[in-house]
Amino acid sequence: MIYIGVTGWGDHDSLYPGKISSRDKLKEYAGHFPTVEVDSAFYAIQPTRNAEKWVNDTPEGFQFIVKAYQGMTGHQRGEIPFDNMKMMFQAFKDSLQPYIDKNKLAMVLFQFPPWFDCNRENVDYLRWCREMMGEIPCALEFRHQSWFAASFREKTLEFMKSEKWIHSICDEPQSGEGSVPTVLQPTTKEQVLVRFHGRNVYGWQKRNAENWREVRYLYRYNQQELQEWAIHIEKLSKECEQVYLLFNNNSGGDASDNAKEMMKLLEITYEDLAPKQLDLFNEL
């Protein structure tokens, strides 16, 4: 099955044409897409009450991809707010229980920073992370191109296979060491993840700019680019049982539109989505 969605559900204005509270946005979102990335988990380990609400706000087959907390991936500035690393991982795993109980956890996404390069220490840390996460499905996304340099590419993929890391394949600007090429090779037969970050090379390079987060993902995929990816996705779907696509190019509000376009290109119609509340009220 192919699951298509976007990162987060709060900032996609085209999905919410009327007035709707932030508390109700996920319910409306789930009428459009069958999966979403919980990016708020990156900034803080979420209390279980949040996950309990989110799983209850979505239909039975809805799937969450939860982004690993920044302290777990080395993004955290300064000391981690836990006594030790094991306690941090345990707290994060505890926060996943509501998704697991409802069979709505697709995977946890470990996205590592641009300075996390290919060396023995980091390989050992990846192995430790996978051990800490146990049987929980985990996806791995790099931001340093050394992992896929000619001398390491096959070793990286073999390592991911042996450690049961799901490959998070990236479509992103090719801009120096802090970006990775698109490597269309799944590392498990069960799942593969594709994340669309856009192709704004200028924005990708302006990391020190005050508004870099707004510029970085400012990009709208054109029809030709999406058609090329549709061919890749169909191939991936023959290699993996589940293919997850997440559009992260939302600085200009383009992610949800591109996700809808991809659904049309792949001729996908999802059954059992949530009722679209705004459409219901507009009909009354």
KOLMAR-450596 format. One record per atom (N, C-alpha, C, O): x, y, z. Coordinates in steps of 0.1 Angstrom, whole numbers, plus 5000, padded with zeros to 4 digits. Layout:
XYZ ...
***
This chain:
500849885000 500050005000 500950125000 502050135006 500450234994 501150364993 500350465002 499150484999 501050515012 500450615021 501050755017 502250765016 500250855015 500650985011 500151085022 499051085026 501051175026 500751275036 501751385036 502551395027 501651465047 502651575048 503151585062 502751505071 504151675065 504751685078 503951785086 503751895083 503351735097 502551815106 501151835100 500951805088 500251885108 498851905103 498352045105 497252085102 499252135111 498752265116 498852375105 498052465105 499852365096 500152485088 499752455073 500452515064 498752385070 498352355056 497052425053 495952355054 497052555051 495852635050 494852585039 493652595041 495352525028 494452485018 493552375022 492552345016 493952305033 493052195038 491952245047 491052175050 492052365052 491152425061 490552555056 490952665061 489652545047 489152665040 488252755050 488152875047 487652695060 486852775069 487552795082 488752765084 486852855092 487352875105 487352735112 486352675113 488452705118 488552575125 489652585135 490752645133 489352535147 490352555158 491452455156 491352355149 492652495162 493852405161 493552275167 494152175162 492652255176 492452125183 491652035173 491751915175 490952095163 490152015154 490851985141 490251925132 492052045139 492652035125 492951895121 492851855110 493451815131 493851675127 492651595123 492751515113 491451615129 490251555124 489951585110 489651495102 490151715106 489851755092 490951695083 490751655072 492251705088 493351655080 493151505076 493351465065 492651435085 492451285083 491351255073 491251135070 490651355069 489751335058 490351355044 489751325034 491651395044 492351415032 493451315029 493651265018 494151275040 495351185039 495351075050 494651095060 495950965047 495950855057 497150845066 497250755074 498050945065 499250945073 499751085075 499451175068 500551105086 501151235089 502351215097 502551115104 503251305096 504451305104 504251395117 503751515115 504451345128 504351425141 505751485143 506551435150 505851605138 507151675139 507251755153 508351785156 506151775160 506251835173 507051745183 507651795192 507151615180 507951525189 509451555188 510151515197 509851615177 511251655176 511651755186 512751755191 510751855188 511151965197 510951935212 511551995220 510051845215 509751805229 509151665229 508251645221 509551585238 508851455240 507451485244 507251545255 506451435237 505051475239 504451395250 504751275252 503651465258 502951385269 501951285262 501451305251 501751175269 500851075263 499451125261 498751065252 499051225268 497651265266 497451325252 496451325246 498551385246 498551435233 498351325223 497451325214 499151225224 499051105215 497751035216 497150995206 497151035228 495850965231 494851045223 493950985217 494851175223 493851265216 494051245201 493051225194 495251235196 495551225182 495051095176 494451085165 495350985183 494850855178 493350845179 492750785170 492750915188 491250915189 490651005179 489450995175 491351105174 490851195164 490951145149 490551215140 491551025148 491850975134 491150845132 490950765142 490850805120 490150675117 491050555120 492250575122 490450445119 491150315123 492450295116 493450255122 492450315103 493650275095 494750385094 495750365088 494550495101 495450615100 496750575106 496850505116 497850625100 499250595105 500050715108 500050815100 500750715119 501550825124 503050785122 503450675125 503850885117 505250875116 505750975126 505651095124 506350925137 506751015148 508251045147 509050955147 508551175147 509951215145 510651205159 510151245169 511851145158 512551125171 512951265177 513251355170 512951265190 513251385198 514751435194 515651345192 514951565194 516151615189 517351585198 518551575194 517151555211 518251505219 518751365216 519851335219 517851295209 518251155205 519051155192 519751055189 518951265184 519651275171 520851375171 521451395160 521151435182 522251525183 521951665179 522951745177 520751705177 520351835173 520351925186 520452045185 520051865197 519951945210 521152025213 522251975213 520852155216 521952245220 522052245235 521052255242 523252225240 523452215254 523152085260 523051985252 522852075273 522651945280 521251895277 520251975275 521051765276 519751705274 519051725288 519651715298 517651735287 516951755300 516551625307 515451605312 517551535307 517351405313 518651365320 519751415317 518551275330 519751245338 520751165329 521951175331 520251085319 521151015310 520450985298 519251005296 521150925288 520550895275 519550785276 518450795269 519750685284 518750575285 517450625290 516350585285 517450715300 516250775305 515450855294 514250845293 516250925286 515651005275 514950905265 513850935261 515650805261 515050705251 513850645257 512850625250 513850605270 512750545276 511550635277 510450595274 511750765280 510650865280 510050875266 508850885265 510850875256 510350885243 509550765239 508450775233 510050645242 509350525239 507950515247 506950475242 508050565259 506750575267 505750655260 504550635260 506150765254 505250865247 504650795235 503650845230 505150685230 504650625218 503550525221 502850475212 503350495233 502450385237 501050395231 500450295227 500450515232 499050535226 498950495212 498050435207 500050535204 500050495189 500050345188 499350275180 500950275196 501150135195 499850065199 499549965193 499250105210 498050045215 496950045204 496149945204 496850145196 495850155186 496350105172 495650125162 497550055172 498150005159 498250115149 497950095137 498650235153 498750345145 500150405143 500350515138 501150335148 502450375147 503150315135 503450195135 503350395124 503950335112 505450315115 506050215112 506050425121 507550415124 507950545131 507150635132 509150535137 509850655143 510850695133 511650615128 510950825130 511950875121 513150945128 512951045135 514250885126 515550945131 516151025120 516750965111 516051155120 516751235111 517951305117 517851375127 519151275112 520351325118 520751455111 520451475100 521551535119 521951665114 523051665103 523651555102 523251775097 524351775086 525751755091 526551715083 525951765104 527251745109 527451595114 528551565119 526451515113 526551375116 527051295104 526351255096 528351285103 529051225092 529351075094 529151025105 529851015083 530050875084 531450845090 532450865084 531450805103 532650765110 532250655120 531050625122 533250585126 533050475134 532150505146 531250435150 532450625153 531650665164 530250675161 529350635169 529850735150 528450755146 527850625142 526650605145 528550535136 528050405133 527650335146 526650265147 528550335155 528350275168 527050335175 526250265181 526950465174 525750535180 524450485173 523450465180 524450475160 523250425153 522950285157 521750255159 523950205159 523650065164 523050065178 522149995181 523550155186 523050175200 521650225200 520750175207 521350315191 519950375190 518950265186 517950245192 519350175177 518550075172 518249975183 517149915185 519349945191 519149855203 518149915213 517349845218 518250045215 517450105225 515950105221 515050095229 515750115208 514350115203 513649985202 512449975200 514449875203 513849745204 513149705191 513649725180 511849665192 511049615181 510349725174 509649705164 510449845178 509749965172 510349995159 511550005158 509549995148 510050025135 510650165134 510050265139 511850175129 512650305129 513150335115 513750245109 512950455110 513550495098 514750585100 514850655110 515650585091 516950655092 517150755080 517050705069 517350875084 517550975073 518851055076 519051105087 519751055067 520951135068 520851265062 520051295053 521751355067 521951495061 523351525057 523751635054 524251425058 525651445054 525951345043 525751225045 526451395032 526551315020 527651205021 527651115013 528451205031 529551105033 528950965034 529650875030 527750955039 527150825040 526850755027 526850635026 526750835017 526450785003 527550814993 527350814981 528750854999 529850864990 530150724984 529850624989 530850734972 531150604965 531750494974 531450384972 532650544983 533350444991 532550385002 532950285008 531450455006 530550405017 529150365014 528450305022 528750405002 527250384999 526750245001 525750225008 527450144995 526950004997 527049955011 526249885016 528150005018 528249965032 527250025041 526749965050 526850145038 525750215045 524450135043 523750115053 524150105031 522850035028 522849895035 521849855040 524049825034 524049695041 523949705056 523349615062 524549805062 524449835076 522949855080 522549795089 522349935072 520949965075 520049835074 519149815082 520349755064 519649625063 519849535075 518949475080 521149525079 521449435090 520949485103 520649405112 520849615105 520249675117 518749695117 518249745126 518149665105 516749685104 516249825104 515249855110 517049915099 516650055097 515850065084 516350025074 514750135085 513950165073 514650285066 515050375073 514750275053 515450385046 514550505044 513450485038 514850615048 514150745045 514850805033 515850875035 514250785022 514850835009 514450985008 513351025011 515451065004 515251205003 515151264989 515951214981 514251354987 514351444975 514651584981 513751644987 515851624979 516251754984 517351824976 517851754967 517551954978 518652024970 519951954971 520351914982 520651944961 522051894961 523052014963 523352084953 523352034975 524152154979 525152124989 525052145001 526252064985 527452044994 527251925003 526351835001 528051925013 528151805023 526851795030 526451685035 526051905033 524851895041 523651855033 522551895037 523751775023 522651715016 523051575011 524251545009 522051495009 522351365004 521651334991 520551394988 522151254982 521551224970 520351134972 520151074982 519451124962 518351034962 518850894959 519250864948 518750804969 519150664967 517950574968 517350554978 517550524956 516250454955 516350314958 516150224950 516850284970 517050144975 516450124989 516950174998 515350054990 514750015003 515749925010 516549855004 515649935023 516549845032 515749745040 516349655047 514449745039 513549645044 512449615033 512149695025 511949495034 510849455025 509549505029 508549505022 509449545042 508149585048 507849725045 506649755041 508749815047 508449955046 509650035040 510750005041 509250145034 510250245029 509550385031 508350395029 510350485033 509850625035 510450715025 511750705023 509750805019 510250905010 509851035015 508651065017 510751125017 510451265022 510851365011 512051365007 509951455008 510151554998 510351685004 509451755010 511651735004 512051855010 512051975000 512352085005 511751954988 511852054978 513252064972 514151984976 513452154963 514752164956 515252314955 515852354946 515052384966 515452524967 516852524972 517152534984 517852524962 519252514966 519652644973 520452634983 519152754969 519452884976 519052874990 519852914999 517852834993 517352835007 518052725015 518252755027 518452615009 519252515016 520552565021 521052525032 521152655014 522452705017 522452815027 523452845034 521252885029 521153005038 520852965052 519953025058 521552865058 521252815071 521452925082 520752915092 522253015080 522553115090 521653235089 521753325097 520853245079 519953355077 518853355088 518453245093 518353465091 517353485102 516053405099 515453345108 515653405086 514453335082 514753205074 513953165065 515853135078 516253025070 515252905070 515052835060 514452895081 513452785081 512352815071 511852725065 512052945069 510952975060 511452955046 510652915037 512652985043 513152985029 513552845025 513452805014 514052765035 514652635032 513652545025 514152475015 512452545028 511452445022 510452525013 509352475011 510852635008 510052714999 510252654985 511152694977 509352564981 509452504967 508152434964 507452374973 507752444951 506552374946 507052284935 507552324925 506852154937 507152054926 506252074914 505052084915 506852074902 506052084890 505651954886 505951844891 504751954875 504151824871 505151724866 505051604869 506151774859 507251674854 507951614865 508251494865 508351694875 509051634887 508251534894 508751424898 506951554896 506051464902 505851334894 505851224899 505751354881 505651234872 506851144873 506751024873 508051204873 509251124874 509251054887 509650934888 508751114898 508751044911 507650934911 507750834918 506550964904 505450864904 505950724898 505650624903 506850734888 507450614883 508350544894 508350424895 509150624901 509950574912 509050504922 509450394927 507950574926 507150524937 506450384933 506350294941 506050374920 505450254916 506450134916 506150024920 507750164913 508750064914 509050024929 509149904932 509050124938 509250104952 508150014958 508349934966 506950044953 505749964958 505749824954 505149734961 506549784944 506749644941 507849574949 507949454950 508649654956 509749604964 509349604979 509949524986 508449684983 508049704997 506549684999 505749724990 506149635010 504749615013 504049755015 502949775011 504749845022 504249975025 505250085021 506350085025 504750185013 505550295009 504850425014 503750445012 505650495022 505150625028 505750745021 507050745020 504950835017 505450955011 505051075020 503851095023 506051165023 505751275032 506251405024 507451405021 505351495022 505851625016 506151725027 505251755035 507351775026 507851865037 508052005031 508652095038 507652035019 507952155012 506852255014 506052295005 506752295027 505552375031 505752515035 504852585040 506952575032 507152715035 506152805028 505852915033 505752765016 504852845008 503452785007 502652824999 503252685016 501952615016 501752515004 500652485000 502852464999 502752374987 502652234990 502352154981 502952185002 503052045005 501751975003 501751864996 500652025008 499451945007 498951944992 498351844988 499152054985 498752054970 499551954963 499051874955 500951944965 501751844958 501351704962 501351614954 501051684975 500551554979 499351514972 499151394968 498351604970 497151574963 497451544948 496851454942 498351614942 498751594929 499351454927 499051384917 500151414937 500751284936 499651174937 499851064930 498651194945 497551094946 496951074933 496550964929 496751184925 496051184912 496951104902 496551024894 498251134902 499251074893 499250924895 499350844886 499250884908 499250744911 497850674911 497750554913 496850754908 495450704907 495050634920 494550524920 495350704931 495050654945 493850724950 493750844951 492850644955 491750694962 491650614975 491550494975 491750684986 491750614999 490350595004 489450685003 490150475009 488850445016 489050465031 490150465036 487850485037 487850495052 488650615058 489150605069 488750725050 489250845056 488150905065 487050865065 488651005073 487651065082 486751155074 487051205064 485451175079 484551265073 485151405073 485751445082 484951475062 485451615061 484451705067 483351735062 484751745080 483751825088 483251945081 482051985082 484152025075 483852145069 482852125057 481952205055 483052025049 482151995038 480851955043 479851995038 480751885054 479551845061 478751965065 477551975062 479352065071 478652185076 478252275065 477252335065 479052275054 478652355042 477452305035 476752375028 477152175037 476052115030 474752135038 473652125033 474852175051 473652195059 473052325056 471952355063 
***
